[in-house]
Amino acid sequence: MKILLVGEYSRLHNTLKEGLITLGHEVTIIGDGDEFKNFPVDLSIRPKTFDLPFFSFLRKGFYKVFKTDLAIWEKGLRFYFHLSKLKGFDVVQLINEKPIKTTPRFERYLLKKLFQQNKSTFLLSCGIDIISVEFMLRKKFRYSQMDPYFENPKLKPEYQYILDYDNPQHRKTHNLVFDHIKGVIASDMDYKLPLEGHPKFLGLVPNPVNCSKLKYVPQQLQKEIVIFLGINRFTYHKKGIPLFEEALVIIQKKYKERVKIITAESLPYEEYIERYNEAHIILDQVYAYDQGYNALEAMAKGKVVFTGAEQEFLDEYRLKEDEVCINALPNAIKIAEKISMLIDNPEMLQPIGQAARLFIEREHDHKMIAKRYLEKWS
């Protein structure tokens, strides 16, 4: 089959492409590389002009006056110039219901062209979309990444990206997409739960992970326990980073020379991976029921990851609490208690890391997941 993957989040589409190619399919990715993470794509819509010094200055001035980012127009234009290459695919999969990330009206224009030129289109729910936003706004989760905003509305600028999904212009985009797609697939429990009962929901297909590219290294007991925290300012509160930082202050005071804490901020993917390789424990995210991509890749390497692992996740995969990763609850003291448990009992690190690797091989292997996508698309 000839397959077009539109957009990229956290290397999901790249890994799916690797699995599909091993099964003999032809795959093209078009996208911006997930911005600063800079993942590879076959057809790039990454803004170049408005990243240049002079045009960057113009971009900032234009935004101050008109509250519009010229770079998102450039993404749309670059997608438009690729349209002639985006014809005749057997399957098109959108990473999100606004995968191009240009202005709403331009997004709809480009999506209509894409739908007209191809046979079957499917949608992934693996990031913020209108259905998951409505679920969070109605507080149907026990907790969600919206909680910091609910507690402190002054955080609205950080949450504007999410809130923009719940406006009339985006609703038009959402309706257009759902009028044309054959179905929508969830990548983890955080997106499965809001979609349950939707007539176009095709079910959960876990994130694909290419274990052959991720070397498993058994945890080695050392004098120091190394803890890694990656910080993305764009998702600072949404990921619960302040809670991790508060927990680390407790840990640093309690253990001093027995721990080494590494923090890294808004790094490109390759550099981010290099920085966390020496860690025993990875602090990933708090406000989640399931693991995101960074957590899964760290688990494949045998790291002990603090991330989403709620009861719904445990039931889905028939696991025990903290068996393959540590459920990071939205409470800094509880997070610190779980970190302390591992520091006081370092012999626990290796079995959890090994179980994590086996879990990824069993449930997330990219070739197996590619086959599941093919089944859904059929």
N, C-alpha and C positions, 0 to 999 in steps of 0.2 A: 504494500500500500504506500501511497504518497501522502505524508502527514505534515501538516503545518501546525506548529506550536507558537501561539502568540503571547508574548510577554514572558517574564521570568521573575520568580521570587525564590531567593535562597537556594538556587541551583536545582530546583525541582525539575524543571523542564530539561535542563542539560542532562541530568541523570536518567530521566525517562527516555530521552533521545538515545543514550548509550545502550539502554536495554532494548529499545525497539530496533536499533541497528543490528544488534547481535541476532535478532530474529528475522533479519532480512528486509527490513522496511527502509524507505527513503524518508528522511526527516529534516525539516528546515525549522529553525527558530528565528523569529523576528522579535526584537525588543530593544530596550535601552541598557540591558545588562544589570538591572536592579540598582541603577544609579551608582553610588560610590563603591558598591561591592564589585562592580565591573566584571560580571560573569560573561563568558564568551557567548556570542550570538552569531548566526550566519548572515543576517541582514540587520544592520544597526540603525536604530532611530535615536541614538544617544545625541543630545544637543552638543554641537561643537562650536558653532559660531558664537553663541551667547556665553560660552565658557572662556572665550578669548578676553584678555584684559580690557580692551576698549569697549567691546560689546557687553562685557559683564557690568561695566560701569553704567552703560546705557540701560541694561536690563534692570539694575537696581533703581535707577531714576524713574523708569517707566512704571515699575511696580509701586513706588511710593505715590505716584500720581493716580494711576488707574487701577491699582490693586490686581493687576494681571501679570503673570510671569511669562515673559516672551519665550522662555525656554520650552514651555509646554506647547506653544504654537510651533516651534521648530520641530518638536517630536512629531506632531501631526503632519507637518509638511514632509518630513523625511519618510514617514509611513506612506503618504500619498504618492511620493515618487517611486516607492517600491511596489505599488499596486499591480503593475503589469506582470510582476513576478509571482504574484499571490493568487494564481488562477489554477483551476483544475486539480485541486487536492481532494483526495478521497475523504479525509477527515481533517477538520480544523478544530483545535482546542484552545480556548481562551483561558489565560491564567486567572482572570478576574473579569467582572462585568464591565469594567472600564480598563482594558488591558493596554491601551495606547497611552493613556494618561495625558491627553490633550484637553482642550476646552470641551464642555459637554456637547455643544452643537456640532463641532468638528468631529468629535468622537463618534457621534451617531452617523454622520455622513460617511465616515471611513468604514465603520462597521457594516453599514448597508451595502457598500461596494463589496466588502469581503464576503458577506452572505450571498450576494448575487453571483459571485464568481466561483463558488465552491458547493460541494454536494451536502455534506453533513457537518454541522457545527455542534460542539459540546462545550460546556463550561465547567471550570474547576472552582470550587469554593475552598480556597486555601489561604485566604487573607480577608480583610475587611470587605463586606458587601452589604447590600441593603437588608438582606434577611438576617444576617448575624448582628448587624447594628440594631435593628428593631428588637431582636431577642435580648440584647444587652440593655437597651434603653428601657425595656419593660421589666428589667431585673429578674429575668427567668433563670439566669445562672445563680448559683449560691454566691459567687463572686465573679467579677470579670475585669478586664483591663479598663473599663469605664469607672470603676470604683474610685480611683483617685480624683477623677473629675466630679463625681457625685459629691465627694467630701469637700472638694475645693474648686468651685466654678472658675476661680482665677486661672486655672490651668487650661482654660478654653483654647488659647492659641496652639498648644500642643495637641489638642484633641480636634482641632478644626478639620483636619483631614478625614477623621472618622465622621464627624457631624455633617460634613458635606455630602455624605452618601444619603442622608435623610432630608434632601431638599427636592423641590419639584423638578429641577433640571436633571438631576441624577435619576429620579424616579422614571423619567421618560427613557433614559438610557437603559435602565433595568428592564422596563417593559419591552423595549425593542429587542434586547438580548433574549429574554425569555419567550418572546413570540417566535424567535428563529431557531433556538437551540433544540436539539433532540433530547437533551437531558443534562443534569448537573451532578457532578461527582464531588464528594467531600474527601479531603485529604487527612482529616483527623477528627477526634471527638468534638473539638471546639466548633467545628462546622457541620458535623453530622447532626448534633442535637437540635440546632435551629431549623434544619431542613426536614426533619422527620415529619412525614405526612404530606409533604409537598408532592403534587402530581408528577413533577418532572425529576424528582430525586431518584438517582440510580444507585445510591448506596455509597458506602465508604470504600475507598481504595487507599491504603496507607502510602505515605511518602516513599518513593524509591530511593534506595541507598546502594551505591556501588562499593561493596565491601572489598573488592580487589584493589581499589585505590586507597583504601583506608587500613593501614597496618595495625593489627591488634598487638598491643604491648602490655603484657601482664603487669599489674601494679607491683612496684618494688618498695618494700618498707625502708624508709630512710629516717635520718634524724629529724628532718623537717617534713611537714605535710604541706604541699604546694596547692594553693587555692587560686583559681583564675576567675576574674569577673570582666566580661566584655561589656562596654558601655556604648550605646548608640543614643546620642542626645535627642534624636528625633522620636525615639520610643522610650525615653528615660523613665517616665512614670508608668506608661502602659505596660512595660515589662516588669515593673516592680523593683527597679534598680535601687531606689532609696531604702527599701526594706533590706536588700542584700548589703548595702553599705552600712546600715545601722547594725546588722548582725555581725559584720566583719569588725566593727569597732569593739564589740563585746569579745569576739574571738581573739583579737590582737591583744587586748588587755589581759585576758585570761591565760593565754598560752605564750605570748611574747616570742622567744627564740624557737619555739617548737613549730611555728608556722611561717610560711613565706607566702605573701599575698601579691599577686600580679594583677594589675588592671590595665586594660587597653581600650582606647576610645575611637570609635568610628573608623576602623581600619578596613582597607580592601581585603577581600576574602582570603587571599593567599597569605598575607601578612598576619591576619587574625589567627589563622590555623597554626602558623609557626609559633606565635606567642603562647598558645595554650598547650602545645605539645608536652611540655615538661610538667604540667599540672596533674595532681591526683584527683582533685575535685573541681568541677566546673559549675559555676553559678549561672544558670541560663535565663529562666524567667519564672515569675510568680503567678501571674493571673492567667492560668491556663489549666485545662483538664487533661491535656495530652501533650506530646512533645512536638516542638517545631524542628526545623531542619538542622539548625546548629546543634541542638541536643542530640539528635539521632546520630549525626556524624561523630560527635564526641563519644557517645555510647559505643559506637562501632570500634573505636580505638581502645575501649576498655576503661574509659574514664567513669568516675562516679558523678552523675549529673543531677543537680538540683533543678527541677523543672516541673511541668504539669504531669501529674500521675494520679488523678482523682479516681474515685470508685468506679465511675462509668468506664474509664480506661481499663482498670483492673478487670472488670467484668467482661469487657469486649475481648480481652486477650487471655483471660483465665490466669491471672497473676495474683501474687500476694503483695501486700503493701511494702514498698521500698525494696522489692525484689530485683528490679532491673534498673531503677533510678529512684531518686528521692523526691517525694512529693513536697514541693516548696509552697507551704501555706502562706497566706498574706499576713504574717505575724513575725516580726524580726526576732523576737525572743524564741519562738518555736524553731525558726530557721537556725538560730545560733545553737539551740539545744541539739538539733540533729547533726550539725557540723561537729559539735563537741563530742557527741557519741562516736563519730568516726575517728576523731583525733585520739580519744581515749582508748579506742579499740581498733587500731590501724589494721589488724588482721582481717577486718570486715571489707576493706577496700578491694582486695583482689577478687573475692567471690562475687561481689556486686558487679565489678567491671567485667568479669568473665560472663556472668549471666546476661549483662547488657549486650555484649557482643553476640552471644548465641541468639538472643531475642531479635536483634537486627537481622541476622542471617536467616532466621526462621520466618519473620513477618514482613521484612522490608527489602529483601533481595531485588535488585533493579530488574533482573530478567523475569522473575516471577511477577513483579508488579506490572511490567510492560504487558505480559500476557493478560493480566486482569483488565488493564485498560482496553486492550483489543476486544475482550469479551464485552465490556460495557459499550464500546463504540459499535459493536455488531448488533 
